Amino acid sequence: MALLIGIAVPLAIRAQQAPMPTVGLLDGSVATAAKALMFDEGLKVEGMVRNRNVGIEVHSADGDYTRLPALAADLVHRDVALVAALDTPAALAIKAVTTKIPIVFAVASDPVQIGLVASMDRPGANITGATDMAVEQERKRVKLLRDLLPKATLFAFLANPANPNAQSQMENMLATGREIGVQIKVLQARDEFDLERIFASSADWRADGLVIGDDDLFSSRSAQLAVLAARRALPAIFAHRGFAAAGGLMSYGASPTELYHQAGVYSGLVLKGGRPADLPVFQTRQTEFIVNLRTAQTLRLAVPSDLLEHATEVIK
């Protein structure tokens, strides 16, 4: 009898324990592992720890956005407790297939403009998240490059046409170019082979500088882009620090740590009973402006003192 009681008590305790919720991480990029680390840190703020009291199911398209609808549908089929969409294509894909499962996004776009939420303050329905509003930062990148190259008349702009943001990115670039009196030549790359092909023909662009659009394809190849630009002696600016650190001329953009961390915080709040509709969309506040002075010297460019004064980091 004592043996039976000894077995029954642990079984009863286990029966009373609530099942561990599972979060589906959906991402279109090849940088999912790095994003997930920042997301996990945000979860911990709300007391949620991977494999201790929350499970994580990772679905990554590894840069092939066409896979996202099927990956999103699979997460819905698995009936996860929440889906964290770690880029714009992923957010649009999961929103298209569920109005029931809570969604928390981390995107670079304007979530109202692309139809993710009704408004920033009252997102509504089953979705909320964080954005770094990269469109405004892209305008700033064009102007920073023009400040460095005041005599420039033509900039190339590199975009990924597979990204849902691509059209708005290109329209904003053309409008900004008209505003500052610089012509914008749009270049399109869907994969790393396109990048090599495009840069191989860079002499045909006859551009004074290059602005690289904010896209996960380019983010995951920051070092490659820095090398390609350096080989062509092309002044270039991108969103992420890795580009400048790898030898790119300048980078300006939001801190990715804040974006994915906040998505983790919001996911923790929702898992603890919060409603996405009650959580206003978070807009990141931290930006990083980095100038690689070594690259500027190699390109024989004199960086204005006011640009250096506003830089958060100067690589010498």
N, C-alpha and C positions, 0 to 999 in steps of 0.2 A: 504493500500500500504506500509506504514511504517513497518508494521508487516512482510510482505513478504520480504522486503529488509533485515530486521534484521535477518531473518532465512537464507537467501540466502548467505550472506557474510561468516558466519562460514563454511557453506557447501563448498563454493568455496575455502576457505583456506585449508580445509581438503583434498579436491580433488587435490590440488597442492603439498601436502606433500608426499614425497617418502615413500613407505612402509618400515617398520622396518625389516632389514635383520635378518635371523635366523641362528644361528650356531648350528650344530649338534655335541654334545659331545659323542664320541663313546669310550667305555672303557670295558676291559675284567674283571676288578677286582672288589672287594667289597669296594675299597677305593675311589670310584668315587667322593664322596662329598668333601673329603679333597683335592683331585687334582683340582676339579672345583674351589675351593676358591683361590688357587694359580693361576690358569688360569685366573680367573676374575681380579685379581690384574694386570696381564700383559695386559689385554684388556684395563684397565683404563689408562695405560700409553699412549695409542693411542686415548684416549677420548671416548672409547666405554664402556658403563655402562649397565649391565644386566637390562632388563625391562624398560630402559629409551630410549636407541637408538639401542639396539640389543637384540634379543630374544635368549634364550638358550633351545635347545631340548636335553634332556639327555637320552641316550640309553646305559645302563650298563648291561653286562652279569653276573654280580655278581659272578665272579669266574668260570663260566661255559663257557669256550672258544668256545664250539660247537655252542653256540647261536649267535656268532658274525656275521656270514654270513647273517643271516636273519635280524639282527638289522641294519647292513650296508645297505642291500637292501632297508629296510624301509626308511632310511634317504634319499637315492637316490630318492625313490618314492615321498617323501615329498618335493623334490627339494629345499633343504636348500641352503643357500648362501655359506656355507663353512662347512667342517667337520674337527673337531679337534680330532685326534685319540690319546688317552692318554696312550697307551702301544703298544708293538710290535704286538701282535695278532690282536688288533683293526686296526692298521695301514695297516697290510697285508690284512685284510678283506675288508676295504673300498677301497684300491687300486685295488683290484680284480674286483670291480663292477662299477667303474666310472673313466673315463678319462676327464670328463667335469667339475665336481664340484671341486673347490680348496680344497686341503687337507693340513693340518698342523699337524705334528706328534710330539709326545714327547715319545722317546723310549730309552731303555737301550742298544740296540744292535748297531752294525755297520750298518748304513742304506744302504751303498753301498754293503756290503757283502751279505745282505739278499735280495737285489734287490728292495729296496724302491726307490732309486735315482740312477742316472747315475754317479754322483760324488758329493763330499761334496761342492765344489765351485760352480758347475753348476748343480743343482739337475734336471733341465729339467721338461718338461710337466707341470702337475697341482699339484705338490707336493713338499713340503719342510718341515722343522721343526727343532727340537732340539734333541740332543742325549747326554747321559752321558758316552757312550762307556764303559759300565759296564764290558765287557769282560776283558779289561786291568786291571780294578780294582779288578776283581776276582783273577787274577794272583797275584796282590799285597796282597790280603787277605791271600792267601796260604803262601806267603813268610813271612808275619807278624806273622802268627801263628807258622811258623817254627822258627822264631827269638825268640819267647817266649818258644818254646819247641825244643831246638837244638838236643835233643836225639831221637826225634820222628822218627818212621819208617813207620807209616801208618796213613793217614788221611781219614776220610769219607767225601764224598761230596754229599750234598742233592740237588736234582734237581726235577723239575716238568716236566715230559715227555710231557705234553700237551702244553707246551710253545714252540713256533717255535725256540727259542734260545737254547733249551735244548741240542741238539746234539753238537752245537758249544761250549757250556759251558763245556760239558763233555770232548770233545776233548782237549780243552784248559787246563782243570784241569789235565788230564792225561799227557799232554806235560809238564806242569809246575812241576808236581810231578817228572817226569824223570829228569828235569833240576836241581832240588834241592835234589834229592836222597830220595824222599818220595813216597811210594806206595799210590795210590788213590783208595778207594773203593766207587763206585757210588751207592747211594741210591735214590729211586724214589718215590715221593709222589704226588698224584693228588688232594687230599683233606685232610681235618683235621683228618679224620678217619685213613688215611694212616699215618699221622704224629704220632698219638698215637700208632699205630701198630709198626711202625719202631722204635720208641724210646723204646717201651716195649722189643724189642729184641736187644737193644744196647750192651748188654754183648757179643752177638755173633759177633759184628763187630770187637772187639779187636782193636779198633782205638785209637790212642793217642789224637786225636782232631777232630773237625768237622768244615767244611766250608759249609756255607749255601748259595746256589745259589740265585742270584737276580731274584726273581719272585714275582708277586703280591700276589699269594697265601700265600707265606711266609711273605711278608711285612705286610699283613693285620693281621698276627698272630705272630708278633714279641714277644709279651709278653708271649704267649703260648710256643713258641720255647725257650725263655729264661728259663721258668719254667721247661720244659722238660729236657733241658741240665743240669740245676742245680740239678735236682733230680738224674741224673746219674753221677754227678760230672765230667761232660764232658767239657773240654775247647773248646769253640766255638767262631767263628767270623762270622758276618753277615754284610750286606751292610748298614743298617739303624740304626740311633741313638736310635730309640725306643727299639731295642733289648738290647743294653748296658744299657739303662736307666731302663729297666725292670729286670736287673740282669744278662744279658748275659755278657760274659767276655770282648769281644771287638767288635767294629764295624768300618768299613772303607768303605766309598763310597761317591758318589757325593751328593751334597745338592739337594733334590727333589724340594725345593722352586725355585731354579734357572731354573730347567728343565721346569716345568709347567708354570712358569712365562714367560719364553721366548716364549713358545708356544702361550701364550695369546698375547704377543707383536706382534708376526708374524701374528697371526690371525687378529689383529686390522689393521695392515698394508695392508693385503690382502683385507679386507673389505673396506678399503679406496681407493682401486684401484691398489694396488701393485700386481705384478705377482709372484706366487710361484717360477717360474723358475729363477727369478732374485734375489731371496733371498738365499744366501748360507746357508747350514745346519749349525746350531749353535752347537758348542760343549761346554758343561759346563766346568767351570774352578774351581769351588769351591768343595773341598773335606773335609770330616770330619773324623778324626781318634779319636775314643773315647775308653778309657780303664776304665773298672770298677775295681778299685783297691780293693774294698770290696770283689768282687767275686774272684779275684785272691788270696786274703788272705784266703778265704774259701776253695779254691782249693789247698792251700799251694804252690802257684806258686810265685816265685820271678820274678817280672817284671824288665827286664834290664833298666838301667837308660836312655839309648839312645832311647828306645821305648817311655818312659814317656816324654822325651824332645820333641819328634816329635808329641805327641798327641795334638790335638786341645782342648780336654777336658779330665780331669781325675776325675772320680767319686770316692770319698773317703768315 
